Amino acid sequence: MDLTNSDVLMPILKKYGFYTKKGLGQHFLMNKEAVDLIVEKAAAHNLPILEIGPGVGTVTRQLAETGLEVLAVEIDYRAMGVLRETVGKFDSVTVVHDDFLKVDLPQLLAGKRWVVVGNLPYYITSPIIEILLENHSFFHAMYFLLQIEVVDRLSSPPGSKVYSSLSVFAQTFANVNKLMKVPGDSFMPPPRVDSAIVEFLMHEKPLAADDIRELFFKIVRASFGQRRKTILNSLNASAVIDGEKSVVEKLLTDAGIMPVQRAETVSIEQFLQLAKLVREFEKCM
């Protein structure tokens, strides 16, 4: 059953009276090459799969055919009938009707290590990724279809025009790679923007240790808060560092960051060094 084939999918949708809802950001993937890539990459880790928003079960079914355990969380109750038909015969698939943003992840995931997949609605991409990265210890890798501009921001290196606090946040937890562009006409209905498949290969440990991570992210957010300003002026205006401008300037210099640099040119390693120096400075106050 190839659910990327409209001649296969449409009769099933018609049978259950299913139609896409714009308010749920539903755009079903109809690109076989993209589905194959997601399944190939996810299955290669040989771990159970958590799928966010299985929709009609296009990726779910192909994952189930690998024999892996699949736990799919779907918010739309109307999809339950369709999913019973498309993946119901697979004992390895469990479909949970719930809002992923509200589930108790530790309870749901039962202490296992998972690979995550999902064709994420654009309007809730950031909160979903934030929740997953905050619970990073449960996950080995993640594969998402996202708006291509978001993928570019997530995976961009320092010096790129789209390198941002989101880039730093994501790359603190994982190596992030853009795998494949997926044009808008690969979906039903087609969105007005192109998408891309992005891969998160989780670090064994986050680059920022637990005891410094909160301060580290505060500094990063403040540094990017006013992109046109130098990092010195951005940090000084934010007051995230409790000291005179000359103090902020010295801390930046000691971290190997020129005060006249802008945040988009500062590496994660430099931000980490700055956070460590700020913590030591605050201890001495």
ChimeraX commands (.cxc) that place a marker at each C-alpha (Angstrom):
marker #1 position 0.00,0.00,0.00 radius 0.5
marker #1 position 1.84,3.08,-1.29 radius 0.5
marker #1 position 0.14,6.04,0.38 radius 0.5
marker #1 position 2.17,8.51,-1.69 radius 0.5
marker #1 position 0.08,7.32,-4.66 radius 0.5
marker #1 position -3.08,9.46,-4.85 radius 0.5
marker #1 position -4.97,6.61,-6.55 radius 0.5
marker #1 position -4.39,4.56,-3.38 radius 0.5
marker #1 position -4.85,7.32,-0.82 radius 0.5
marker #1 position -7.89,9.20,-2.12 radius 0.5
marker #1 position -10.36,6.26,-1.91 radius 0.5
marker #1 position -9.32,5.73,1.74 radius 0.5
marker #1 position -9.83,9.39,2.59 radius 0.5
marker #1 position -13.19,9.35,0.79 radius 0.5
marker #1 position -14.25,6.22,2.68 radius 0.5
marker #1 position -13.74,7.96,6.03 radius 0.5
marker #1 position -14.88,11.40,4.90 radius 0.5
marker #1 position -11.46,12.77,5.78 radius 0.5
marker #1 position -10.31,16.19,4.61 radius 0.5
marker #1 position -7.29,18.25,5.62 radius 0.5
marker #1 position -7.70,21.05,8.14 radius 0.5
marker #1 position -5.72,24.22,7.61 radius 0.5
marker #1 position -5.90,24.97,11.33 radius 0.5
marker #1 position -3.94,21.78,12.07 radius 0.5
marker #1 position -1.32,22.54,9.44 radius 0.5
marker #1 position -2.08,19.28,7.61 radius 0.5
marker #1 position -0.08,18.75,4.43 radius 0.5
marker #1 position 0.34,15.06,3.65 radius 0.5
marker #1 position 3.62,13.96,2.08 radius 0.5
marker #1 position 3.17,12.49,-1.41 radius 0.5
marker #1 position 6.86,12.27,-2.36 radius 0.5
marker #1 position 8.03,8.63,-2.35 radius 0.5
marker #1 position 11.71,9.57,-2.46 radius 0.5
marker #1 position 11.32,11.73,0.66 radius 0.5
marker #1 position 9.42,8.99,2.51 radius 0.5
marker #1 position 12.05,6.42,1.56 radius 0.5
marker #1 position 14.85,8.67,2.84 radius 0.5
marker #1 position 13.15,9.34,6.19 radius 0.5
marker #1 position 12.45,5.64,6.72 radius 0.5
marker #1 position 15.93,4.56,5.62 radius 0.5
marker #1 position 17.66,7.03,7.94 radius 0.5
marker #1 position 15.38,6.39,10.92 radius 0.5
marker #1 position 15.41,2.60,10.63 radius 0.5
marker #1 position 19.20,2.47,10.31 radius 0.5
marker #1 position 19.55,3.13,14.06 radius 0.5
marker #1 position 17.55,-0.03,14.88 radius 0.5
marker #1 position 15.69,1.66,17.74 radius 0.5
marker #1 position 11.98,2.17,18.46 radius 0.5
marker #1 position 10.40,5.05,16.55 radius 0.5
marker #1 position 8.37,7.92,17.99 radius 0.5
marker #1 position 6.33,9.57,15.25 radius 0.5
marker #1 position 4.76,12.97,15.83 radius 0.5
marker #1 position 1.65,13.49,13.72 radius 0.5
marker #1 position 1.36,10.33,11.59 radius 0.5
marker #1 position -1.55,11.85,9.64 radius 0.5
marker #1 position -2.80,9.13,7.30 radius 0.5
marker #1 position 0.12,6.80,8.10 radius 0.5
marker #1 position 2.30,7.28,5.02 radius 0.5
marker #1 position 5.62,7.15,6.89 radius 0.5
marker #1 position 4.16,5.05,9.71 radius 0.5
marker #1 position 3.28,2.16,7.44 radius 0.5
marker #1 position 6.66,2.05,5.76 radius 0.5
marker #1 position 8.40,2.18,9.15 radius 0.5
marker #1 position 6.17,-0.65,10.39 radius 0.5
marker #1 position 7.21,-2.76,7.42 radius 0.5
marker #1 position 10.79,-2.70,8.75 radius 0.5
marker #1 position 9.60,-4.56,11.85 radius 0.5
marker #1 position 10.52,-1.75,14.24 radius 0.5
marker #1 position 8.30,-0.66,17.12 radius 0.5
marker #1 position 6.44,2.54,16.20 radius 0.5
marker #1 position 4.64,4.80,18.68 radius 0.5
marker #1 position 2.63,7.45,16.82 radius 0.5
marker #1 position 1.01,10.45,18.51 radius 0.5
marker #1 position -1.84,12.02,16.53 radius 0.5
marker #1 position -3.91,15.02,17.66 radius 0.5
marker #1 position -6.70,14.69,15.07 radius 0.5
marker #1 position -9.35,12.18,16.16 radius 0.5
marker #1 position -10.68,12.13,12.58 radius 0.5
marker #1 position -7.49,10.35,11.47 radius 0.5
marker #1 position -8.06,7.37,13.75 radius 0.5
marker #1 position -10.26,5.48,11.27 radius 0.5
marker #1 position -7.82,6.10,8.42 radius 0.5
marker #1 position -4.90,4.94,10.57 radius 0.5
marker #1 position -6.74,1.76,11.58 radius 0.5
marker #1 position -7.00,0.92,7.88 radius 0.5
marker #1 position -3.48,1.92,6.85 radius 0.5
marker #1 position -1.43,0.63,9.83 radius 0.5
marker #1 position -3.91,-1.27,12.00 radius 0.5
marker #1 position -2.67,-4.70,10.91 radius 0.5
marker #1 position 0.80,-4.06,12.33 radius 0.5
marker #1 position 1.15,-5.27,15.94 radius 0.5
marker #1 position 4.34,-3.22,16.22 radius 0.5
marker #1 position 2.43,0.08,15.79 radius 0.5
marker #1 position 0.70,1.90,18.64 radius 0.5
marker #1 position -1.32,5.02,17.84 radius 0.5
marker #1 position -2.03,7.44,20.67 radius 0.5
marker #1 position -4.71,10.10,20.21 radius 0.5
marker #1 position -3.26,13.09,22.08 radius 0.5
marker #1 position -1.72,16.53,21.74 radius 0.5
marker #1 position 2.05,15.98,21.67 radius 0.5
marker #1 position 2.62,19.32,23.36 radius 0.5
marker #1 position 0.64,18.09,26.37 radius 0.5
marker #1 position 1.78,14.48,26.77 radius 0.5
marker #1 position 3.89,13.33,29.69 radius 0.5
marker #1 position 6.96,12.36,27.66 radius 0.5
marker #1 position 8.87,10.44,30.36 radius 0.5
marker #1 position 5.80,8.32,31.05 radius 0.5
marker #1 position 5.03,7.83,27.35 radius 0.5
marker #1 position 8.58,6.83,26.42 radius 0.5
marker #1 position 9.07,4.39,29.30 radius 0.5
marker #1 position 12.79,4.95,29.77 radius 0.5
marker #1 position 13.79,3.75,26.29 radius 0.5
marker #1 position 16.01,5.44,23.71 radius 0.5
marker #1 position 14.06,6.49,20.62 radius 0.5
marker #1 position 14.42,7.84,17.13 radius 0.5
marker #1 position 11.89,10.59,16.36 radius 0.5
marker #1 position 10.27,11.33,13.00 radius 0.5
marker #1 position 7.62,13.83,12.01 radius 0.5
marker #1 position 6.17,16.04,9.32 radius 0.5
marker #1 position 5.73,18.95,11.71 radius 0.5
marker #1 position 3.13,21.69,11.22 radius 0.5
marker #1 position 4.91,24.99,10.67 radius 0.5
marker #1 position 3.05,26.82,13.42 radius 0.5
marker #1 position 4.22,24.49,16.23 radius 0.5
marker #1 position 7.66,23.52,14.95 radius 0.5
marker #1 position 9.62,25.52,17.54 radius 0.5
marker #1 position 7.74,24.36,20.67 radius 0.5
marker #1 position 7.92,20.70,19.58 radius 0.5
marker #1 position 11.66,20.87,18.92 radius 0.5
marker #1 position 12.18,22.70,22.22 radius 0.5
marker #1 position 10.33,19.98,24.15 radius 0.5
marker #1 position 12.29,17.23,22.43 radius 0.5
marker #1 position 15.67,18.84,23.06 radius 0.5
marker #1 position 14.80,19.54,26.68 radius 0.5
marker #1 position 14.15,15.78,26.97 radius 0.5
marker #1 position 17.26,14.93,24.93 radius 0.5
marker #1 position 18.28,11.93,27.04 radius 0.5
marker #1 position 15.42,9.88,25.54 radius 0.5
marker #1 position 16.51,10.39,21.94 radius 0.5
marker #1 position 19.27,9.05,19.72 radius 0.5
marker #1 position 18.34,10.79,16.46 radius 0.5
marker #1 position 15.49,12.81,14.93 radius 0.5
marker #1 position 14.25,13.27,11.35 radius 0.5
marker #1 position 11.77,15.99,10.47 radius 0.5
marker #1 position 10.12,17.60,7.49 radius 0.5
marker #1 position 10.17,21.33,8.21 radius 0.5
marker #1 position 9.84,24.59,6.37 radius 0.5
marker #1 position 13.11,24.98,4.48 radius 0.5
marker #1 position 13.91,28.36,6.06 radius 0.5
marker #1 position 13.72,26.77,9.51 radius 0.5
marker #1 position 15.98,23.90,8.44 radius 0.5
marker #1 position 18.51,26.41,7.12 radius 0.5
marker #1 position 18.48,28.24,10.47 radius 0.5
marker #1 position 18.77,25.02,12.49 radius 0.5
marker #1 position 21.73,23.71,10.50 radius 0.5
marker #1 position 23.62,26.91,9.67 radius 0.5
marker #1 position 27.20,27.50,10.88 radius 0.5
marker #1 position 28.59,30.71,12.41 radius 0.5
marker #1 position 29.01,33.44,9.82 radius 0.5
marker #1 position 25.87,32.52,7.91 radius 0.5
marker #1 position 23.20,35.18,7.50 radius 0.5
marker #1 position 20.65,32.79,9.06 radius 0.5
marker #1 position 22.83,31.61,11.99 radius 0.5
marker #1 position 20.78,32.48,15.06 radius 0.5
marker #1 position 20.00,31.59,18.66 radius 0.5
marker #1 position 17.92,28.70,17.25 radius 0.5
marker #1 position 21.04,27.39,15.47 radius 0.5
marker #1 position 23.01,27.50,18.72 radius 0.5
marker #1 position 20.18,25.93,20.74 radius 0.5
marker #1 position 19.77,22.99,18.33 radius 0.5
marker #1 position 23.48,22.40,17.75 radius 0.5
marker #1 position 24.16,22.39,21.49 radius 0.5
marker #1 position 22.24,19.11,21.61 radius 0.5
marker #1 position 22.91,17.58,18.19 radius 0.5
marker #1 position 24.74,17.62,14.91 radius 0.5
marker #1 position 22.10,19.08,12.60 radius 0.5
marker #1 position 22.17,18.27,8.88 radius 0.5
marker #1 position 19.97,19.33,5.98 radius 0.5
marker #1 position 19.36,16.16,3.95 radius 0.5
marker #1 position 16.94,16.90,1.13 radius 0.5
marker #1 position 14.82,19.72,-0.24 radius 0.5
marker #1 position 11.16,18.78,-0.66 radius 0.5
marker #1 position 9.18,21.13,-2.94 radius 0.5
marker #1 position 5.74,22.36,-1.95 radius 0.5
marker #1 position 4.09,20.34,-4.70 radius 0.5
marker #1 position 5.23,17.16,-2.91 radius 0.5
marker #1 position 2.37,17.59,-0.44 radius 0.5
marker #1 position -1.40,17.37,-0.46 radius 0.5
marker #1 position -2.57,20.09,-0.29 radius 0.5
marker #1 position 0.62,21.91,-1.40 radius 0.5
marker #1 position 1.85,24.59,1.03 radius 0.5
marker #1 position 3.10,27.92,-0.31 radius 0.5
marker #1 position 6.63,27.21,0.86 radius 0.5
marker #1 position 9.20,24.49,0.24 radius 0.5
marker #1 position 10.29,22.09,2.94 radius 0.5
marker #1 position 13.39,20.06,3.72 radius 0.5
marker #1 position 14.29,16.93,5.64 radius 0.5
marker #1 position 16.54,17.68,8.58 radius 0.5
marker #1 position 18.56,15.20,10.64 radius 0.5
marker #1 position 19.46,15.61,14.31 radius 0.5
marker #1 position 22.19,13.23,15.49 radius 0.5
marker #1 position 22.15,13.72,19.22 radius 0.5
marker #1 position 25.37,14.39,21.10 radius 0.5
marker #1 position 26.17,11.85,23.79 radius 0.5
marker #1 position 26.11,14.82,26.14 radius 0.5
marker #1 position 24.93,18.38,25.36 radius 0.5
marker #1 position 27.80,20.77,24.65 radius 0.5
marker #1 position 26.62,22.96,27.52 radius 0.5
marker #1 position 26.68,21.07,30.82 radius 0.5
marker #1 position 23.64,21.07,33.08 radius 0.5
marker #1 position 25.15,23.51,35.58 radius 0.5
marker #1 position 25.81,26.22,32.97 radius 0.5
marker #1 position 23.12,25.64,30.35 radius 0.5
marker #1 position 20.59,28.17,31.65 radius 0.5
marker #1 position 23.18,30.98,31.81 radius 0.5
marker #1 position 24.60,29.92,28.43 radius 0.5
marker #1 position 21.23,30.22,26.70 radius 0.5
marker #1 position 20.50,33.56,28.41 radius 0.5
marker #1 position 23.75,34.93,27.00 radius 0.5
marker #1 position 23.03,33.52,23.54 radius 0.5
marker #1 position 19.50,34.96,23.43 radius 0.5
marker #1 position 20.73,38.35,24.62 radius 0.5
marker #1 position 23.57,38.35,22.09 radius 0.5
marker #1 position 21.17,37.78,19.20 radius 0.5
marker #1 position 18.52,40.09,20.63 radius 0.5
marker #1 position 19.57,43.03,18.47 radius 0.5
marker #1 position 21.33,41.55,15.44 radius 0.5
marker #1 position 22.50,44.88,14.02 radius 0.5
marker #1 position 24.38,45.74,17.20 radius 0.5
marker #1 position 27.80,44.47,18.18 radius 0.5
marker #1 position 27.78,41.67,20.72 radius 0.5
marker #1 position 29.22,44.08,23.30 radius 0.5
marker #1 position 26.35,46.53,22.88 radius 0.5
marker #1 position 23.72,43.77,22.77 radius 0.5
marker #1 position 24.94,42.18,25.99 radius 0.5
marker #1 position 25.42,45.51,27.71 radius 0.5
marker #1 position 21.88,46.61,26.81 radius 0.5
marker #1 position 20.38,43.32,28.01 radius 0.5
marker #1 position 22.03,43.49,31.45 radius 0.5
marker #1 position 22.32,39.68,31.40 radius 0.5
marker #1 position 25.89,40.21,32.65 radius 0.5
marker #1 position 25.87,42.11,35.94 radius 0.5
marker #1 position 28.72,44.53,35.37 radius 0.5
marker #1 position 29.84,47.75,33.73 radius 0.5
marker #1 position 30.39,47.86,29.97 radius 0.5
marker #1 position 34.14,47.63,30.52 radius 0.5
marker #1 position 33.60,44.38,32.43 radius 0.5
marker #1 position 31.51,42.92,29.61 radius 0.5
marker #1 position 34.20,43.96,27.14 radius 0.5
marker #1 position 36.94,42.21,29.14 radius 0.5
marker #1 position 34.89,39.02,29.49 radius 0.5
marker #1 position 34.30,38.95,25.74 radius 0.5
marker #1 position 37.98,39.48,25.00 radius 0.5
marker #1 position 39.01,36.77,27.48 radius 0.5
marker #1 position 36.59,34.39,25.72 radius 0.5
marker #1 position 38.29,35.06,22.39 radius 0.5
marker #1 position 35.44,37.21,21.08 radius 0.5
marker #1 position 36.12,40.65,19.67 radius 0.5
marker #1 position 33.65,43.13,21.24 radius 0.5
marker #1 position 32.93,44.57,17.77 radius 0.5
marker #1 position 31.79,41.19,16.43 radius 0.5
marker #1 position 28.11,40.50,15.85 radius 0.5
marker #1 position 26.50,37.44,17.39 radius 0.5
marker #1 position 26.11,35.63,14.06 radius 0.5
marker #1 position 29.92,35.33,13.83 radius 0.5
marker #1 position 30.41,33.80,17.28 radius 0.5
marker #1 position 30.81,30.02,17.55 radius 0.5
marker #1 position 29.10,27.80,20.10 radius 0.5
marker #1 position 32.49,27.09,21.68 radius 0.5
marker #1 position 33.08,30.83,22.14 radius 0.5
marker #1 position 29.63,31.31,23.67 radius 0.5
marker #1 position 30.38,28.42,26.04 radius 0.5
marker #1 position 33.69,29.94,27.08 radius 0.5
marker #1 position 31.97,33.27,27.67 radius 0.5
marker #1 position 29.32,31.62,29.85 radius 0.5
marker #1 position 32.00,29.92,31.96 radius 0.5
marker #1 position 33.83,33.21,32.44 radius 0.5
marker #1 position 30.62,35.01,33.37 radius 0.5
marker #1 position 29.81,32.34,35.94 radius 0.5
marker #1 position 33.26,32.69,37.52 radius 0.5
marker #1 position 32.93,36.48,37.51 radius 0.5
marker #1 position 29.53,36.27,39.25 radius 0.5
marker #1 position 30.94,33.92,41.90 radius 0.5
marker #1 position 33.58,36.53,42.76 radius 0.5
marker #1 position 31.14,39.39,43.15 radius 0.5
marker link #1:1,2 radius 0.2
marker link #1:2,3 radius 0.2
marker link #1:3,4 radius 0.2
marker link #1:4,5 radius 0.2
marker link #1:5,6 radius 0.2
marker link #1:6,7 radius 0.2
marker link #1:7,8 radius 0.2
marker link #1:8,9 radius 0.2
marker link #1:9,10 radius 0.2
marker link #1:10,11 radius 0.2
marker link #1:11,12 radius 0.2
marker link #1:12,13 radius 0.2
marker link #1:13,14 radius 0.2
marker link #1:14,15 radius 0.2
marker link #1:15,16 radius 0.2
marker link #1:16,17 radius 0.2
marker link #1:17,18 radius 0.2
marker link #1:18,19 radius 0.2
marker link #1:19,20 radius 0.2
marker link #1:20,21 radius 0.2
marker link #1:21,22 radius 0.2
marker link #1:22,23 radius 0.2
marker link #1:23,24 radius 0.2
marker link #1:24,25 radius 0.2
marker link #1:25,26 radius 0.2
marker link #1:26,27 radius 0.2
marker link #1:27,28 radius 0.2
marker link #1:28,29 radius 0.2
marker link #1:29,30 radius 0.2
marker link #1:30,31 radius 0.2
marker link #1:31,32 radius 0.2
marker link #1:32,33 radius 0.2
marker link #1:33,34 radius 0.2
marker link #1:34,35 radius 0.2
marker link #1:35,36 radius 0.2
marker link #1:36,37 radius 0.2
marker link #1:37,38 radius 0.2
marker link #1:38,39 radius 0.2
marker link #1:39,40 radius 0.2
marker link #1:40,41 radius 0.2
marker link #1:41,42 radius 0.2
marker link #1:42,43 radius 0.2
marker link #1:43,44 radius 0.2
marker link #1:44,45 radius 0.2
marker link #1:45,46 radius 0.2
marker link #1:46,47 radius 0.2
marker link #1:47,48 radius 0.2
marker link #1:48,49 radius 0.2
marker link #1:49,50 radius 0.2
marker link #1:50,51 radius 0.2
marker link #1:51,52 radius 0.2
marker link #1:52,53 radius 0.2
marker link #1:53,54 radius 0.2
marker link #1:54,55 radius 0.2
marker link #1:55,56 radius 0.2
marker link #1:56,57 radius 0.2
marker link #1:57,58 radius 0.2
marker link #1:58,59 radius 0.2
marker link #1:59,60 radius 0.2
marker link #1:60,61 radius 0.2
marker link #1:61,62 radius 0.2
marker link #1:62,63 radius 0.2
marker link #1:63,64 radius 0.2
marker link #1:64,65 radius 0.2
marker link #1:65,66 radius 0.2
marker link #1:66,67 radius 0.2
marker link #1:67,68 radius 0.2
marker link #1:68,69 radius 0.2
marker link #1:69,70 radius 0.2
marker link #1:70,71 radius 0.2
marker link #1:71,72 radius 0.2
marker link #1:72,73 radius 0.2
marker link #1:73,74 radius 0.2
marker link #1:74,75 radius 0.2
marker link #1:75,76 radius 0.2
marker link #1:76,77 radius 0.2
marker link #1:77,78 radius 0.2
marker link #1:78,79 radius 0.2
marker link #1:79,80 radius 0.2
marker link #1:80,81 radius 0.2
marker link #1:81,82 radius 0.2
marker link #1:82,83 radius 0.2
marker link #1:83,84 radius 0.2
marker link #1:84,85 radius 0.2
marker link #1:85,86 radius 0.2
marker link #1:86,87 radius 0.2
marker link #1:87,88 radius 0.2
marker link #1:88,89 radius 0.2
marker link #1:89,90 radius 0.2
marker link #1:90,91 radius 0.2
marker link #1:91,92 radius 0.2
marker link #1:92,93 radius 0.2
marker link #1:93,94 radius 0.2
marker link #1:94,95 radius 0.2
marker link #1:95,96 radius 0.2
marker link #1:96,97 radius 0.2
marker link #1:97,98 radius 0.2
marker link #1:98,99 radius 0.2
marker link #1:99,100 radius 0.2
marker link #1:100,101 radius 0.2
marker link #1:101,102 radius 0.2
marker link #1:102,103 radius 0.2
marker link #1:103,104 radius 0.2
marker link #1:104,105 radius 0.2
marker link #1:105,106 radius 0.2
marker link #1:106,107 radius 0.2
marker link #1:107,108 radius 0.2
marker link #1:108,109 radius 0.2
marker link #1:109,110 radius 0.2
marker link #1:110,111 radius 0.2
marker link #1:111,112 radius 0.2
marker link #1:112,113 radius 0.2
marker link #1:113,114 radius 0.2
marker link #1:114,115 radius 0.2
marker link #1:115,116 radius 0.2
marker link #1:116,117 radius 0.2
marker link #1:117,118 radius 0.2
marker link #1:118,119 radius 0.2
marker link #1:119,120 radius 0.2
marker link #1:120,121 radius 0.2
marker link #1:121,122 radius 0.2
marker link #1:122,123 radius 0.2
marker link #1:123,124 radius 0.2
marker link #1:124,125 radius 0.2
marker link #1:125,126 radius 0.2
marker link #1:126,127 radius 0.2
marker link #1:127,128 radius 0.2
marker link #1:128,129 radius 0.2
marker link #1:129,130 radius 0.2
marker link #1:130,131 radius 0.2
marker link #1:131,132 radius 0.2
marker link #1:132,133 radius 0.2
marker link #1:133,134 radius 0.2
marker link #1:134,135 radius 0.2
marker link #1:135,136 radius 0.2
marker link #1:136,137 radius 0.2
marker link #1:137,138 radius 0.2
marker link #1:138,139 radius 0.2
marker link #1:139,140 radius 0.2
marker link #1:140,141 radius 0.2
marker link #1:141,142 radius 0.2
marker link #1:142,143 radius 0.2
marker link #1:143,144 radius 0.2
marker link #1:144,145 radius 0.2
marker link #1:145,146 radius 0.2
marker link #1:146,147 radius 0.2
marker link #1:147,148 radius 0.2
marker link #1:148,149 radius 0.2
marker link #1:149,150 radius 0.2
marker link #1:150,151 radius 0.2
marker link #1:151,152 radius 0.2
marker link #1:152,153 radius 0.2
marker link #1:153,154 radius 0.2
marker link #1:154,155 radius 0.2
marker link #1:155,156 radius 0.2
marker link #1:156,157 radius 0.2
marker link #1:157,158 radius 0.2
marker link #1:158,159 radius 0.2
marker link #1:159,160 radius 0.2
marker link #1:160,161 radius 0.2
marker link #1:161,162 radius 0.2
marker link #1:162,163 radius 0.2
marker link #1:163,164 radius 0.2
marker link #1:164,165 radius 0.2
marker link #1:165,166 radius 0.2
marker link #1:166,167 radius 0.2
marker link #1:167,168 radius 0.2
marker link #1:168,169 radius 0.2
marker link #1:169,170 radius 0.2
marker link #1:170,171 radius 0.2
marker link #1:171,172 radius 0.2
marker link #1:172,173 radius 0.2
marker link #1:173,174 radius 0.2
marker link #1:174,175 radius 0.2
marker link #1:175,176 radius 0.2
marker link #1:176,177 radius 0.2
marker link #1:177,178 radius 0.2
marker link #1:178,179 radius 0.2
marker link #1:179,180 radius 0.2
marker link #1:180,181 radius 0.2
marker link #1:181,182 radius 0.2
marker link #1:182,183 radius 0.2
marker link #1:183,184 radius 0.2
marker link #1:184,185 radius 0.2
marker link #1:185,186 radius 0.2
marker link #1:186,187 radius 0.2
marker link #1:187,188 radius 0.2
marker link #1:188,189 radius 0.2
marker link #1:189,190 radius 0.2
marker link #1:190,191 radius 0.2
marker link #1:191,192 radius 0.2
marker link #1:192,193 radius 0.2
marker link #1:193,194 radius 0.2
marker link #1:194,195 radius 0.2
marker link #1:195,196 radius 0.2
marker link #1:196,197 radius 0.2
marker link #1:197,198 radius 0.2
marker link #1:198,199 radius 0.2
marker link #1:199,200 radius 0.2
marker link #1:200,201 radius 0.2
marker link #1:201,202 radius 0.2
marker link #1:202,203 radius 0.2
marker link #1:203,204 radius 0.2
marker link #1:204,205 radius 0.2
marker link #1:205,206 radius 0.2
marker link #1:206,207 radius 0.2
marker link #1:207,208 radius 0.2
marker link #1:208,209 radius 0.2
marker link #1:209,210 radius 0.2
marker link #1:210,211 radius 0.2
marker link #1:211,212 radius 0.2
marker link #1:212,213 radius 0.2
marker link #1:213,214 radius 0.2
marker link #1:214,215 radius 0.2
marker link #1:215,216 radius 0.2
marker link #1:216,217 radius 0.2
marker link #1:217,218 radius 0.2
marker link #1:218,219 radius 0.2
marker link #1:219,220 radius 0.2
marker link #1:220,221 radius 0.2
marker link #1:221,222 radius 0.2
marker link #1:222,223 radius 0.2
marker link #1:223,224 radius 0.2
marker link #1:224,225 radius 0.2
marker link #1:225,226 radius 0.2
marker link #1:226,227 radius 0.2
marker link #1:227,228 radius 0.2
marker link #1:228,229 radius 0.2
marker link #1:229,230 radius 0.2
marker link #1:230,231 radius 0.2
marker link #1:231,232 radius 0.2
marker link #1:232,233 radius 0.2
marker link #1:233,234 radius 0.2
marker link #1:234,235 radius 0.2
marker link #1:235,236 radius 0.2
marker link #1:236,237 radius 0.2
marker link #1:237,238 radius 0.2
marker link #1:238,239 radius 0.2
marker link #1:239,240 radius 0.2
marker link #1:240,241 radius 0.2
marker link #1:241,242 radius 0.2
marker link #1:242,243 radius 0.2
marker link #1:243,244 radius 0.2
marker link #1:244,245 radius 0.2
marker link #1:245,246 radius 0.2
marker link #1:246,247 radius 0.2
marker link #1:247,248 radius 0.2
marker link #1:248,249 radius 0.2
marker link #1:249,250 radius 0.2
marker link #1:250,251 radius 0.2
marker link #1:251,252 radius 0.2
marker link #1:252,253 radius 0.2
marker link #1:253,254 radius 0.2
marker link #1:254,255 radius 0.2
marker link #1:255,256 radius 0.2
marker link #1:256,257 radius 0.2
marker link #1:257,258 radius 0.2
marker link #1:258,259 radius 0.2
marker link #1:259,260 radius 0.2
marker link #1:260,261 radius 0.2
marker link #1:261,262 radius 0.2
marker link #1:262,263 radius 0.2
marker link #1:263,264 radius 0.2
marker link #1:264,265 radius 0.2
marker link #1:265,266 radius 0.2
marker link #1:266,267 radius 0.2
marker link #1:267,268 radius 0.2
marker link #1:268,269 radius 0.2
marker link #1:269,270 radius 0.2
marker link #1:270,271 radius 0.2
marker link #1:271,272 radius 0.2
marker link #1:272,273 radius 0.2
marker link #1:273,274 radius 0.2
marker link #1:274,275 radius 0.2
marker link #1:275,276 radius 0.2
marker link #1:276,277 radius 0.2
marker link #1:277,278 radius 0.2
marker link #1:278,279 radius 0.2
marker link #1:279,280 radius 0.2
marker link #1:280,281 radius 0.2
marker link #1:281,282 radius 0.2
marker link #1:282,283 radius 0.2
marker link #1:283,284 radius 0.2
marker link #1:284,285 radius 0.2
view
